[in-house]
Amino acid sequence: MTGCIFTGGRGPRKEDCAEYLVRAGLLVAADSGLLLARSFGLRPDYIVGDMDSLPDAAILEEYDPSRIIRHPHEKDCTDTELSLEFARQHGCDELVILGGGEGRMDHFLALYSLFHRDLPPTAWLTGSDQMLYIASRHEIRGRAGREISLFPAGKVPARMRSRGLKWPLDGLEWSLGDVGISNVVADNCAEIEIISGALLLFMPWENANGI
């Protein structure tokens, strides 16, 4: 089952994440991620967190108290981590984070760190990029000429091969700290195949400005 986790920070456009929303069996808002869900016209199934980031706590009065999972402000996990674990416990095996763009850099890095742990999210969509966790074979269709960037993910070195990229990945081995910035999709159908480890694929939205 697909679980969509709305978190604070700049989020994607609703149309950019429609493929996930249409099949989502569970919608969870992590604290101020509730605002992103509401901007989409969606009512999350649950709201999880310490509720310290909502600009007006009165908004919670619109929701059934049994759907609000409160945690203390002083805790060992972020609201997004708690929301991901909540979704896992409720049967979600595809976890998609929506939001978390711009804002505080430490929060961004905290989200990025989730992809180096056991049971990582499947995807992370912000206002500027989509990031996909690749652990097997992945096709990139209809994006010829677009730039992508790749980072090793997980706890073991990533080995991979590719087809349809300007700079092939064949024979490379990347450990944490390595990076492949601004590769280019050369064909209408490119492919990345993981031999060992995993990669995090960054693709800017067509409507986003590059860095």
NUDREN-832990 format. One line per 3 residues: their letters; for each residue x, z, y of C-alpha. Coordinates in nm, 2 decimals. Each point is the difference from the previous one (the first is absolute). Layout:
% residues N
A) X Z Y ~ ...
This chain:
% residues 211
MTG) 0.00 0.00 0.00 ~ 0.12 -0.08 0.35 ~ 0.02 0.28 0.25
CIF) 0.05 -0.07 0.37 ~ 0.17 0.28 0.20 ~ -0.05 -0.02 0.38
TGG) 0.27 0.18 0.19 ~ 0.09 0.06 0.37 ~ 0.20 -0.25 0.20
RGP) -0.06 -0.36 0.07 ~ -0.20 -0.17 -0.27 ~ -0.06 -0.36 -0.11
RKE) -0.30 -0.21 0.10 ~ -0.29 0.04 -0.23 ~ 0.03 -0.36 -0.11
DCA) 0.36 0.05 -0.10 ~ -0.09 0.26 -0.26 ~ -0.33 -0.15 -0.11
EYL) 0.13 -0.08 -0.35 ~ 0.06 0.37 -0.07 ~ -0.31 0.13 0.18
VRA) -0.23 -0.23 -0.20 ~ 0.11 0.14 -0.33 ~ 0.07 0.36 0.11
GLL) -0.17 0.26 -0.22 ~ 0.11 0.29 0.23 ~ 0.06 0.03 0.37
VAA) 0.20 0.30 0.12 ~ 0.08 0.08 0.36 ~ 0.32 0.21 0.05
DSG) -0.08 0.21 0.31 ~ 0.00 -0.24 0.31 ~ -0.02 -0.30 -0.24
LLL) -0.37 0.07 0.03 ~ 0.02 -0.18 0.34 ~ 0.13 -0.32 -0.16
ARS) -0.27 0.01 -0.27 ~ -0.27 0.04 0.26 ~ 0.14 -0.28 0.21
FGL) -0.06 -0.22 -0.31 ~ -0.36 0.12 -0.01 ~ 0.07 0.19 -0.33
RPD) -0.09 0.35 -0.10 ~ 0.28 0.14 -0.23 ~ -0.10 0.18 -0.32
YIV) 0.23 0.29 0.09 ~ 0.20 0.13 0.29 ~ 0.32 0.19 -0.10
GDM) 0.25 0.20 0.21 ~ 0.05 0.28 0.24 ~ -0.21 -0.18 0.27
DSL) 0.25 0.07 0.27 ~ 0.03 -0.37 0.12 ~ -0.36 -0.08 0.07
PDA) -0.06 -0.02 0.38 ~ -0.34 0.16 -0.04 ~ -0.07 0.22 -0.31
AIL) -0.37 -0.03 0.07 ~ 0.01 -0.34 -0.17 ~ 0.01 0.18 -0.33
EEY) -0.35 0.14 0.05 ~ -0.13 -0.35 -0.09 ~ 0.13 0.04 -0.36
DPS) -0.11 0.21 -0.29 ~ 0.23 0.31 -0.01 ~ 0.05 -0.06 -0.38
RII) 0.17 -0.33 0.09 ~ 0.25 0.17 0.23 ~ 0.30 0.13 -0.19
RHP) 0.19 0.24 0.24 ~ 0.36 0.11 -0.03 ~ 0.19 0.25 0.20
HEK) 0.22 -0.13 0.28 ~ 0.31 0.16 -0.15 ~ 0.04 -0.20 -0.33
DCT) 0.27 -0.18 -0.20 ~ -0.17 -0.34 -0.01 ~ -0.12 -0.23 0.27
DTE) -0.37 -0.08 0.03 ~ 0.07 -0.35 -0.13 ~ 0.17 0.14 -0.31
LSL) -0.29 0.23 -0.06 ~ -0.24 -0.29 0.03 ~ 0.20 -0.21 -0.24
EFA) 0.00 0.28 -0.26 ~ -0.37 0.06 0.05 ~ -0.07 -0.37 -0.06
RQH) 0.22 0.00 -0.32 ~ -0.19 0.31 -0.13 ~ -0.32 -0.20 0.06
GCD) 0.10 -0.29 -0.22 ~ 0.18 -0.24 0.24 ~ 0.29 -0.19 -0.14
ELV) 0.04 -0.24 0.29 ~ 0.07 0.18 0.32 ~ 0.00 -0.17 0.33
ILG) 0.11 0.17 0.33 ~ -0.17 -0.14 0.32 ~ 0.16 0.11 0.33
GGE) 0.32 0.18 0.08 ~ 0.14 -0.26 0.23 ~ 0.19 0.08 0.32
GRM) -0.02 0.37 0.11 ~ 0.26 0.25 -0.12 ~ 0.29 -0.14 -0.19
DHF) 0.02 0.31 -0.23 ~ -0.36 -0.06 -0.11 ~ 0.09 -0.37 -0.06
LAL) 0.30 0.10 -0.21 ~ -0.21 0.26 -0.19 ~ -0.24 -0.28 -0.10
YSL) 0.29 -0.23 -0.10 ~ 0.14 0.28 -0.22 ~ -0.31 -0.01 -0.21
FHR) 0.11 -0.33 -0.15 ~ 0.31 0.17 -0.15 ~ -0.19 0.25 -0.20
DLP) -0.19 0.00 -0.33 ~ -0.34 -0.17 0.02 ~ 0.06 -0.18 0.33
PTA) -0.27 -0.16 0.21 ~ -0.08 -0.36 -0.07 ~ -0.01 -0.12 0.36
WLT) 0.03 0.13 0.36 ~ -0.17 -0.19 0.28 ~ 0.07 0.07 0.37
GSD) -0.08 -0.18 0.32 ~ 0.31 -0.22 -0.02 ~ 0.09 -0.03 -0.37
QML) -0.12 0.01 -0.36 ~ 0.24 0.16 -0.25 ~ -0.04 -0.06 -0.37
YIA) 0.16 0.19 -0.28 ~ 0.13 -0.25 -0.26 ~ 0.10 0.13 -0.35
SRH) -0.06 -0.32 -0.21 ~ -0.08 -0.35 0.12 ~ -0.15 -0.09 0.34
EIR) -0.11 -0.33 0.15 ~ 0.00 -0.08 0.37 ~ -0.25 -0.27 0.07
GRA) -0.07 -0.20 0.31 ~ 0.27 0.15 0.22 ~ 0.26 -0.28 0.02
GRE) 0.23 0.06 0.29 ~ -0.09 0.37 0.04 ~ 0.27 0.27 0.01
ISL) 0.00 0.28 -0.25 ~ 0.23 0.30 -0.05 ~ 0.07 0.19 -0.32
FPA) 0.12 0.35 -0.07 ~ 0.08 0.17 -0.33 ~ -0.26 0.26 -0.11
GKV) 0.01 0.27 -0.25 ~ 0.28 0.20 -0.16 ~ 0.20 -0.27 -0.18
PAR) 0.17 -0.32 0.13 ~ -0.21 -0.31 0.03 ~ 0.09 -0.32 -0.17
MRS) -0.21 -0.31 0.05 ~ -0.02 -0.37 0.02 ~ -0.21 -0.23 0.22
RGL) -0.14 -0.35 0.05 ~ -0.10 -0.16 0.32 ~ 0.20 0.22 0.24
KWP) 0.26 -0.14 0.24 ~ 0.26 0.26 -0.13 ~ -0.05 0.06 -0.37
LDG) 0.01 0.35 -0.14 ~ 0.14 -0.10 -0.34 ~ 0.29 0.21 -0.12
LEW) -0.03 0.26 0.28 ~ -0.01 0.38 -0.07 ~ -0.13 0.22 0.28
SLG) 0.02 0.38 0.02 ~ -0.16 0.23 0.26 ~ 0.16 -0.09 0.33
DVG) 0.03 -0.38 -0.07 ~ -0.24 -0.24 0.17 ~ -0.10 -0.36 0.02
ISN) -0.12 -0.07 0.36 ~ -0.17 -0.32 0.12 ~ 0.00 -0.21 -0.31
VVA) -0.22 -0.31 0.03 ~ -0.28 -0.13 -0.23 ~ 0.10 -0.36 -0.06
DNC) -0.29 -0.12 -0.21 ~ -0.37 0.04 0.00 ~ 0.03 0.20 -0.32
AEI) 0.31 0.23 -0.03 ~ 0.06 0.25 -0.27 ~ 0.19 0.33 -0.04
EII) 0.06 0.13 -0.35 ~ 0.14 0.36 -0.05 ~ 0.25 0.04 -0.28
SGA) 0.05 0.37 0.05 ~ -0.10 0.25 0.27 ~ -0.24 -0.10 0.28
LLL) -0.02 -0.15 0.34 ~ -0.20 0.06 0.32 ~ -0.10 -0.33 0.16
FMP) -0.06 0.00 0.37 ~ -0.21 -0.29 0.14 ~ -0.11 -0.01 0.37
WEN) -0.35 -0.10 0.07 ~ -0.04 -0.34 0.15 ~ -0.15 0.16 0.31
ANG) 0.29 0.25 0.04 ~ 0.31 -0.05 0.22 ~ 0.33 -0.01 -0.18
I) 0.28 0.25 0.07
